Amino acid sequence: MIKKLVEEHTLKSYQCDRYGFMRPIMIMNELQGLAGKHADLLGAGREYCFSHNVAWVVTHMFVDIIDMPRAKEKLVYTTWPSVSGAVRSERDFEIRDEHGNLKIRAISQWVLINLETRRPVRISDYVPGWEGLDERVWDREFDKGADFIPTKTHVMACRFDDIDVNQHINNAVYAIWATESVGFEYRNQHKLRGMDIYFEHEINPNTPTVRIEVAFDNENNITHHKIMTDEIEHAKIVCYWDKQ
């Protein structure tokens, strides 16, 4: 079994924002891609799961940005399954520069669901021998996420290119919706330093728009977000910022 997956990539300019920092959606895309590739190598990837009528679904993704990567940096990406339970499995990630300095760390929680019932199943029933390493990049518990009273609402379109091969809005898009919903001026004056994403319900690919409810904690440079369609809450997101 390949306990860890390690890859090296140079950050391209098109993956960066106007200031040359890595875009939030690129962080999410890279982590999601690593998880999928490693699952393939471990014999529990997309094709295997589809053939058994199951799929991995992420429920939590906590990202801590120590030093946001910049364009042209050589980065080393590492991921591994850590804690493994009956129906939940956790996966850790590191992004370091070529000198070994930690740039980003992240932890995530996943469940294996039946594609017909959309309900979790026992991992060992479908992926025998699945286990994690006794190693964590970040000692933090997964919780349900605190509720909040929104002070602003932002509407975003669901684009055709937001739909992935699993026929739902890709989870990485939620990072765009959250960070864009604070407004251009706020975004221009702040640099992202972390995200807590709590995924709750999938979004149908034929959904024309979503509503992002936002609350600002300006004293602590924190923003809170809910991704909504009608009265359905699809995700909660907490964004942590530094003044630009």
N, C-alpha and C positions, 0 to 999 in steps of 0.2 A: 504493500500500500504506500502511495506517495503521500507522506504525512503533511508536507508543505508544498505549496506551489510558489515559485519565485520567478518573476519576469522583470526584465529591464526595458524601459521605454524612455525616449526623449520627448519632453513635452513640446508639442507643436504650437505655433502661434495661433492657429485657428481654434485651439482648445482653450484659449485664454481670453480674458476680458480686455477692456480698453486700457487697463493699467498693467497688463501683462501677467495677471494672476490667473491661475487655473479656475475655469468656470465651475460653479457648483454642480451643474449637470454632468460635467466630465468626471468629477469625483465619483458621482453615483454610477455613471456608466462603467467606469474602470472597475469599481468594486463589484458591481453586478456581473460584469464580464469575467472577472477572476473567479467568482464563486461558481459560475456556470461551467467554466473550463475545468476547474478542479473537480467538480462533481462528475464531469465526464471521465476524467482520469481515474476517479475512484469507483467507476462503474455504476454511478447513480445519476447520470446526466439526463438531459432532456429526452433523448430518444429512448433510453431505457425506461424512464418514467412513463412516457406516453404509451409505450408498449404494454405497460402494466396499469394503465388508466389512472395514474397518479401524477402529481406535480408538486415541486417545492414552491412554497409561498413564504415570502418574508413578512414577518409581523412587526419587527422593530429594526431600526437602523440608527445607531448613535455614532456620530462622526465628530472627532475632536481635531481641530486644525491648529497645530502648534506653530507652524510656519508655512503659509500658503505657498505651494510651488509656483515658480515663474517659468515663463517661456524659455525653451532651450535647455532647461535643467535635465540632467540624466537622473531618472528616478528608478528605484528598485521597489517593486510591488511584491508583497508576500501575503499569503492567506492560508488559513488552516481551520478545520473544524475543532472546536474546543469542547464545550460542555455538551453532552449528548444524553437525552432522556428518552422516555417512552414515545412521546409524540412531538417533542421539541428538540431542535438541535441548534447550537450556537456556533457562529463562525467569526473569527477575528481577522483583522487586516492591518497591515502596516504599509506606509509609503515612506521610504527613506531616500535621501540624496545619495550620490555616488560615494560620499565620504562616510556614510553610515548614520548621518544625523536624521532623527525622526522628524518627519514633516507632518504626517497625518496618521492617526490611529482610529480604528473603528471597530465596533462590535455589532453583531446582528443576531437575530433569532429567527428561525425558520420552522415551519411545520410542513409535513407531507400530507396533501389532501387528496381525497378521491375526486376525480374530475366530474363525476355525475352528481354526487351528493354535495360536493364542495365542503365536506366535513373532514377534519383531521383523521388520520389513520396511524396505527402503530408503525413506527419506522422499521422496526426489526422484522415486521411481517413482509415488507417489500424490499428492504435493503439489508440483508443479513450481514452482520459483521461491521455495520457502520458504527464508528466510535470516534471520539475526539482526543486531542492532545491535552495533557494536564498543563496548559500554558495559556495565560491570558495577557493580552496587550493592554487591557484596561479593566480594572477591578470595579465594575459597576453593575448594579442590579437592573433588570428590566422591570418597568412599572407600567401603569395604565395611562400615565400622563394626566396632569392637572387640568381641570376645566377653567374657563375664563369667560369674561364678558367682552365681546368684541366692540370696538369703537369705530371700525371702518369695514366696508365691504368692497371687494375687488372682483370683477368678473373677467374670466379668461376663457378664450375659445379652446375647444378640444380639436386639435388639428389631425388631419389624416396621418401625418408622420409621427404623431404621438402614440399610435396604435402599434403594438408589437405582435410577434408571431403567435403569442398566446391569446390574441384577440381581445385584449383589454388595454387601457391606457397604461403605458409603461411606468413603473414606479419611479424611475429617475426623473420623470417630468414633474413630479410633485415638488422637487427641489426648485425648479424654475418658478412654479406657481407661488411658492412661499416667498422666495427672495424677490420676485418681481412685485408682489402685492404690497410691499412697503412703500412703493413709489420711487420715482426716478431720483428725486432730491435726496431722500434718505439713503438709497443704495449708493449714490455717488459720494456720499460723505462717510460711509461705513464699509468696513471690510469684514467679510464673514469669518468667524472663528469656530463655528460648530453648529451642528444640527442634530436634534432628536426627532426622529420620524416614527410615528405610531400608525401603522397601516391597519385599517379596519375592514373596508369593503372595496371590492373591485369597482372600476368605473366602466360601464358599457361603452364599446367603441362607437356607438351611434349617438352618444351624448353630445349635443352641440356646444354647451358651455358648462363651466363649473363656477361656483361662488366661493371665494376665499374670504373668510371672516378673520379680521386682524385686530390684535390688541398690542399696544406699545408699552413697554416698561423702560422708559427713557433713562431712568436713574441707573439701571443696571445694563443698559444696551442689549435688551432682550426683546424679541417680538414673538407673539403667539399666533398661530394660524390654525384654522379648520378648513378642510377641503369639503365642500358641500354640493350636493345636487338635490333640489327640493329640500326635504327634511332629513335626508340621509347623510350621515357624517362618514366620509370615506377615509379621512386621515386627520390626525393632529400633528402639528409640527412646531417645534420650538427652535428659533434661530438665535444664535449668540453672535454679537458683533463687537468690533473695535472701531473707534473713530478713525477715519481715513487720514 
